[in-house]
């Protein structure tokens, strides 16, 4: 691995370091997210070296070229983000919206919703506690940082468009939408205060 790194130019070595640090910090890369595109293609070009590097750390790169998504995984604790209850519910709602809007989209379309769609889905689920605007914006910023969504506009407005990235399928891999609904209801009805996401 070191030999291969030494063969890289200084620019490539710096990019390798940046991509590795980004994955260690945020676990996900999405090809369709503007600030991920260069990192995604660089990782694809040098995946063998990245695989060797992360193997030393006990981690593994999961690459889904069809979806244009990358996830760094490893030991459960190392690859787990502890979410607050509302953050968990919002993430699960985003996963539901992705599933629903995927049916309407063509193969090359991004999956797009608006902040108002999240509110509508939250209300539809009849969750006892109202969704606080500050908590929603905070959660969406967190998910944007982890490359699960990309916002095009001001997150504080209901008309803000949100691109739900395919990395959400790696964060919540369940194919059974009923399982996701049940998880939302369990959390919202006073389940655990903190949930975990891969």
Secondary structure as GFF3:
##gff-version 3
##sequence-region A 1 198
A	DSSP	alpha_helix	2	7	.	.	.	ID=ss1
A	DSSP	alpha_helix	10	26	.	.	.	ID=ss2
A	DSSP	beta_strand	28	30	.	.	.	ID=ss3
A	DSSP	three_ten_helix	34	36	.	.	.	ID=ss4
A	DSSP	alpha_helix	37	45	.	.	.	ID=ss5
A	DSSP	alpha_helix	47	56	.	.	.	ID=ss6
A	DSSP	beta_strand	60	64	.	.	.	ID=ss7
A	DSSP	beta_strand	69	73	.	.	.	ID=ss8
A	DSSP	beta_strand	81	84	.	.	.	ID=ss9
A	DSSP	alpha_helix	85	104	.	.	.	ID=ss10
A	DSSP	beta_strand	111	114	.	.	.	ID=ss11
A	DSSP	alpha_helix	115	124	.	.	.	ID=ss12
A	DSSP	alpha_helix	133	145	.	.	.	ID=ss13
A	DSSP	beta_strand	149	152	.	.	.	ID=ss14
A	DSSP	beta_strand	161	164	.	.	.	ID=ss15
A	DSSP	alpha_helix	168	171	.	.	.	ID=ss16
A	DSSP	alpha_helix	177	188	.	.	.	ID=ss17
A	DSSP	beta_strand	194	197	.	.	.	ID=ss18
###
